[in-house]
Amino acid sequence: MAASAETLISDQHKLIEDEWTVVLPRRNNQKRKFPKLKPAIQQQTHWTPADLETTPERELQLIQKMQNSIEKLENSRFFSVFLDQIQTSEASNHFDNLTGSEHKLKMVIYGIGSIESFESPRLQLSLAILMKRKLDWIGDMEVFDPVISLTESKVMEHLGCSVLSVNEQGRRQAVNPILFFMPHCEAELYDNLLKTNWRYDNLNKIILFGNSFEKYEQHGSMLGNPALLDSRKHILAIQPFTKEFEICTVSDDYYRAFQGSSWHFFSVQPDTNLQLAF
C-alpha cells in the first residue's frame, strides 16, 4: 500500500508557458528542440479535510455503501464489457506497450468527488478498486479531491487507497509509466496534467482515463471565450498524437457515472517539436 496521507507529498514541477501551435519536424536535419521541464516556483497547497467530523458509525455506513457499490459493479454487464475492452480489443496493445516495462503501474485518481454524498463517485471509485483487484499490472492507488471529508479519507484508506495531503492540481510528472484515473474532471485539470508533461518521453508514459478529448476538439470551435480556449489548449494540441477508445456504458445504470469517458494513449515521436503559440 502507498504511503500515508501525512507523509506522501509528490514532487511537482511547473512547465514554463510556451506558444500555441503543434510544429511537426522539418525534413532537414536541424537540431531538435523540446520544451524543457524546469523546476519553477510552484505553490503546493497542503490540504486537510474541511469536514473533520467523523464517527465509527458514519465510517461503517460508508464502508457498507462502498461494498454494495463494488459488488453491484463487479456483477454487472458494464464491467464485463469494460474488462473485455482492456484485455481483448485493440486497446490491449496500447496497455501492453506501457505495462510491459513496469511490474506495477501506479494509479493516480484525481477529482473523484464525494463518495459519501453521491452514487456516481462511489461507482467511479468502485471501478478503480475493481481494476486493481482484477488487473495484476496495477499497483498502488493514490487519490485526491479537495471535497473529501475525514470520513471519506478514512474509508478510502480502508479500501486500499492513499489519500494525498497535497493538492497537486493535476501537476504530476510521469517519470515512470502511470495510469491517471480522472472521470468527469474539469478540463483545466486535464490541461494541467498535459502541460506538466509536455514533452514526448513524459506524454508517452501516460495512460489516461477521463473525459473524451475528441469531444473537446469537436466543441472547440464553438468556444468563443479565449479564456476557455486557453484552459484547453494542451488538450486540443495533443489530439494529433492521441489514440482514444471510448468505453461503452451498456446500461442506463452506469450512464451518469461514466458517460463520455475514454481511454487515452499518447504517441509522440522524439523528433516532434511540441510547441504552443498564441
N, C-alpha and C positions, 0 to 999 in steps of 0.2 A: 504494500500500500504506500501511496505517496506521502511525503512529509506533511505534518500537521499544518493547520491554517496559521498558527502563530509563528511558524518557522519558515514557511515556504514563501519566499519573495523572489520572483524571477527577474533576471537581468533584462533590462529594456533598453532599446536604442531607438532614437528618432531619426528617420530618414529625412535629409535636407530636401526641401521642396524643389522639384525640378519643373521643367516646362512640359506643356501638354501636347504630345504627339508621339505616336509609336513610329520609330525610324528603323526600317529594315536595313541590313548591311549593304553597302555598295559592292560592286563587283571587283573593285580594285583591292589591293592588299593593305589598305590603310589600317592603322593601329586601332584595335577595338577599344571602345570606351564604355565603361559601366558606371552607373551611379554607385558611389561608394557608401557603404553603411558606416557612418562615423558616429562615435559616441557624441551625444549632444545633451544640452541641459533639458532634462525631461522630468517633469513633476510626476512623482509616484504618489498616488493617492492611497494612503494607508486606510484600510476600511475596517469598520466594526459594524455589526448589525444595528440598524436603527431600533428594531424591536428586540429588546433584551429580556422580555418576559417569557418564561417558559416553565412548564411543569412536567413531571414524568407522564401524567395522564395525556397531556397535549401531544407529547412526543410519541407515545404509544399509539394514539389515534392516527397520527400522520403516518407512522410506520405501517399501520394496517391499511391505510388508503393506498400507500405505495405498493404494498404487497399485492393488493387486489388489482391495481393497475398493471403491474408486471405480469401477473397471471393472465389477466384478460388479453393483454397484448401478445403474450407468448403463444396462446392458443388460437390466435386469430389468423385468418387467411392473409390479411395485410402483412403480417410478419413473415409468413411463409414465402410470399412473393418477394418481399424485401430481401430476404436471405438468398433467394434464387438469383436475384439480380447481381448480388455481390459475388456469388460463388460460381454461377454457371453462364452468365451472359458475357457480352463483350467487355463489360466493365471490369470483369475479374482480371483481365490482363493488366489493366491500369493499377489495380490494387497490388497485384503480384510484383509489378515493377518497383514499387516502393517498399513493400513489406519483405521482399526477398533479401534486402540488405540489412535489415534490422530484426533482431529477435522479437522485440516487442515495440509497438508504436504507442507513444503517449497520446491520450485523448484529452484535449482541452475543450471544455464546454463553456461557452460564453452565452449570456443573455437567456438563461433558462426560465426566468420568471419565478413566480410564487407557486411552489408545488402544494402549499397548504390551501391556497385560495381557489385555484383553477385546475380543471381537468387536463387541459392541453399541455401545460408544463409537466404534469405528472406523467402523461403519455410520452412526452419527448424524453424525459429523464429515464423512463422505463425502457425506451428503445436503446438508449446509450448503455444502460446496465445489461440488457439482454445481449447486445453486441459483444460486450466484454466476456459474458458467460459463454457465448457460442463461438466466438472467433478467437483462435489461440494467438493471433498476432496483435491483439490489443492489450496494452499494459496498463499503467497507472492512469487514473481518471482525475483530472483537476477541474473544478467548476467555480464559476463566479457569476453573480448578478448582484448589483447593489441593493436590490429589493429583498434579498434573502434575510429571513429572520433568524434569531438564535435557534429556535426550534427546528427550522428547516436545515440550518447548518449542522446541527447535531444528528438529524435523521440522515442527511446526505453522507456524513462521515460513517454512520452506522451501515449504510448501503455500499460502502467501499470507495466513496469519493473523497478527495481532499479539497476543502474549500479554501480558496486563496484569500490571503489577508491584504492583498494589494489590488486595487482596481487598475488593471493593465490597459484598459480601454482598447482592447484588441491588439495591442502592440507587442506581440510575442514573436521573437525571431525563430525561424525554422532552421536552427543549426543542424539538427538531425531530422529525418523524416517524422512527420507529426500529423495527426488527424485533428482537425478543428471541427467540432460539432456545434453548429450555430443556427439552429432552426428559427426562422422568423425574427432575426435580429434586424436592427436598423441598418440602413445602407452605410452610414458613417462607420459602423463597427467593421464591416467587411473591408471598406476602403482603408481604414487604419491598418488592418492586417496586411493587405496587399502593399501599402506604402512602406511599411516597416521591412518587408521582404522583397523590395523592388529591385531584384537582380536575379539572373537566370538560375543560379545554383540554389538560392533560397526558395524561389517560387516552385521549382521542380520537386521540392521535398514536401510539398503541402498536399494533403487530401482535405477537401473542404465539403462539409455537408451543410447546406443552408439554402437561402432563397435563390431562385433561378437567376443567374446572371444574364441569360438570354432575354428574360423578360425586362430586366433593367435596360438592356440595349434597345429592345423594341419600344419601350416607353421613353427612351432618352430624348428622342426628337420632339416629344410632347412637353418636355420640361422647359418652360420659358424663363424660369428663375435661374440666373447664373450661380447663385449660392447652392441651389440643389444640384446643378450640374457639377459644380466644384466638389461636392461631397461624394460624387460617384465617379470621378474622373479615372481612378485606377481600375474600377470595375469595368468601365467602358473600354479602357485602353488594353486590358488583358484579354479581351474577347477573341482576338485572332489566335491566341495561344492556349485557348481553353477547350477541353473536351468535357461536355456536360451530359449527365444521364439523369433525366427526371424520374423520380420514383413514382410508383403507382399507388394511389391511396385505396383503391379497390372498393371500399365501402364508405358510406357517409359517417360511420362511427369515428373514422380517423381523418376525415377531410379537414376539419378545423385545425387539428394539431400539425398536419404535415402537408397541407395544400401548398402547391408551388415550390416544394423542396426538391433539391437536386444534389447529386454528387458532382464535384468539380475537380478536374485534374489539369495541371498546367504543364505545358511542354514548350520551353523557351530554349532556343539554341544558344550556345556560348557566344556566337558572333552576332547575336541580335542586340542592337543598341536600344534599350528601353529608355525613352525619354518622354517627358510630358512637357508640352509647350502651350502656353496661352496664346 
